[in-house]
Amino acid sequence: MKEAKIIKSLTNATAATFGPMSELNQYELQLGPEVKIPGKVFGGALLDATGGDFSFQSFAPGSETGFLHTHKTHEELYFFLSGTGEFQVDGEVFAVGEGSVVRVAPAGKRSVRNNGTEPLVMLCVQYRGATFTADDATDGVILGEKVVW
């Protein structure tokens, strides 16, 4: 099974590689003895992320999540990087593909399927919902330092 690797660890940053998106199918997430999800890998813990988590997932043509799920407190953003498929939230089904982004509130019953002919590749970002404020929108600080490469 494929494993993600740290490429740089610094005081204020960690960088990792998950390899080419075309090789995501080499990952497998085991959620329990009977629940294995092919083509999925989480990355937040590897990077020591403290405010959320993320995963990459590749759905082979004709495959799907296989279950509906919700969250207790976590909102999710699904970024579709390639392929075509369908997303379902609370019984409503709609098309997704490269460039699509879907936000789902914690209580939304969600699932994904690939109804295309190529792998459907997505990045899912998960974080505690209802926490971003107007002050957070101005949290960035542009420094007066020159960038030196």
C-alpha positions as CSV (number, residue, x, y, z in Angstrom):
1,M,0.0,0.0,0.0
2,K,1.2,3.5,-0.9
3,E,2.2,5.9,1.9
4,A,2.5,9.7,2.0
5,K,5.9,11.1,3.0
6,I,7.1,14.2,4.8
7,I,9.3,16.2,2.5
8,K,10.2,19.0,4.9
9,S,9.5,19.6,8.6
10,L,10.2,23.1,10.0
11,T,9.2,25.0,13.2
12,N,6.3,26.7,11.5
13,A,5.5,24.4,8.6
14,T,5.4,20.8,7.4
15,A,5.3,19.7,3.8
16,A,4.4,16.2,2.5
17,T,3.9,14.4,-0.8
18,F,1.0,12.1,-1.6
19,G,2.4,11.4,-5.0
20,P,0.7,11.8,-8.4
21,M,-3.1,12.0,-8.2
22,S,-3.1,9.2,-10.8
23,E,-1.7,6.9,-8.1
24,L,-4.3,7.6,-5.4
25,N,-5.9,4.2,-6.2
26,Q,-2.8,2.7,-4.5
27,Y,-4.0,4.0,-1.1
28,E,-6.6,2.2,1.1
29,L,-8.2,3.7,4.2
30,Q,-9.2,1.1,6.8
31,L,-12.0,2.3,9.1
32,G,-12.6,-1.0,10.8
33,P,-12.3,-4.7,10.2
34,E,-15.1,-4.7,7.6
35,V,-14.8,-1.1,6.2
36,K,-12.0,-0.5,3.7
37,I,-12.1,2.5,1.4
38,P,-9.9,2.1,-1.7
39,G,-8.2,5.2,-3.1
40,K,-8.5,7.4,0.0
41,V,-5.8,8.9,2.2
42,F,-6.1,11.5,5.0
43,G,-3.3,14.0,5.5
44,G,-4.0,16.3,8.4
45,A,-2.3,14.3,11.1
46,L,0.8,13.7,8.9
47,L,1.1,17.5,8.6
48,D,0.3,18.2,12.2
49,A,-2.7,20.3,11.2
50,T,-4.5,21.7,14.2
51,G,-7.6,23.3,12.7
52,G,-9.0,20.7,10.4
53,D,-8.3,17.6,8.3
54,F,-8.2,16.8,4.6
55,S,-8.3,13.7,2.4
56,F,-7.6,12.9,-1.2
57,Q,-9.8,10.2,-2.8
58,S,-10.0,8.6,-6.2
59,F,-13.2,6.9,-7.3
60,A,-12.8,4.4,-10.2
61,P,-15.4,4.5,-12.9
62,G,-18.6,3.0,-11.7
63,S,-17.6,3.2,-8.0
64,E,-19.2,5.2,-5.2
65,T,-18.9,6.0,-1.5
66,G,-21.3,3.2,-0.8
67,F,-22.9,4.8,2.2
68,L,-24.5,8.1,3.4
69,H,-22.8,9.9,6.2
70,T,-23.2,13.1,8.4
71,H,-20.9,14.8,10.9
72,K,-21.6,15.9,14.5
73,T,-19.8,19.3,14.2
74,H,-17.7,19.2,11.0
75,E,-18.5,21.0,7.8
76,E,-16.8,19.7,4.6
77,L,-15.6,21.2,1.4
78,Y,-15.3,18.8,-1.6
79,F,-13.0,20.0,-4.4
80,F,-13.3,17.9,-7.6
81,L,-9.9,17.9,-9.3
82,S,-10.7,15.6,-12.3
83,G,-13.3,13.3,-13.7
84,T,-17.1,13.5,-13.6
85,G,-19.7,12.1,-11.2
86,E,-22.7,12.8,-9.0
87,F,-23.0,14.2,-5.5
88,Q,-26.0,13.6,-3.3
89,V,-27.0,15.7,-0.3
90,D,-30.2,15.1,1.6
91,G,-31.6,13.0,-1.3
92,E,-30.8,15.7,-4.0
93,V,-28.5,14.5,-6.7
94,F,-26.4,16.8,-9.0
95,A,-23.5,16.6,-11.4
96,V,-19.9,17.4,-10.3
97,G,-16.7,17.4,-12.2
98,E,-13.3,19.0,-12.5
99,G,-13.6,22.5,-11.0
100,S,-16.7,21.8,-8.9
101,V,-16.7,22.6,-5.2
102,V,-19.4,21.4,-2.8
103,R,-19.9,22.6,0.8
104,V,-21.9,20.4,3.1
105,A,-23.1,21.4,6.6
106,P,-22.6,18.8,9.4
107,A,-26.2,17.5,9.3
108,G,-26.2,17.0,5.5
109,K,-26.6,13.4,4.4
110,R,-23.9,13.0,1.7
111,S,-22.5,10.5,-0.8
112,V,-20.4,10.6,-4.0
113,R,-20.3,8.4,-7.1
114,N,-18.4,8.2,-10.3
115,N,-20.7,7.8,-13.3
116,G,-18.0,8.7,-15.8
117,T,-15.3,6.8,-17.7
118,E,-12.2,8.2,-16.0
119,P,-11.3,8.3,-12.3
120,L,-13.1,11.0,-10.2
121,V,-10.5,12.7,-8.0
122,M,-11.4,14.9,-5.1
123,L,-9.9,16.7,-2.2
124,C,-12.1,16.9,0.9
125,V,-11.4,19.5,3.6
126,Q,-13.0,19.0,7.0
127,Y,-13.2,21.6,9.8
128,R,-15.4,22.5,12.7
129,G,-18.5,24.3,11.3
130,A,-19.9,27.7,12.3
131,T,-16.5,29.0,13.6
132,F,-15.3,31.5,10.9
133,T,-16.1,35.1,11.8
134,A,-15.7,38.5,10.1
135,D,-12.5,39.0,12.1
136,D,-11.1,35.8,10.5
137,A,-11.5,37.2,7.1
138,T,-8.8,39.9,8.0
139,D,-6.5,37.5,9.9
140,G,-3.7,37.6,7.2
141,V,-0.8,40.0,7.7
142,I,1.2,41.1,4.7
143,L,4.8,41.6,5.8
144,G,7.1,44.3,4.5
145,E,9.9,41.8,4.0
146,K,11.3,41.2,0.6
147,V,10.9,37.6,-0.7
148,V,14.3,36.0,-1.4
149,W,14.4,32.7,-3.2
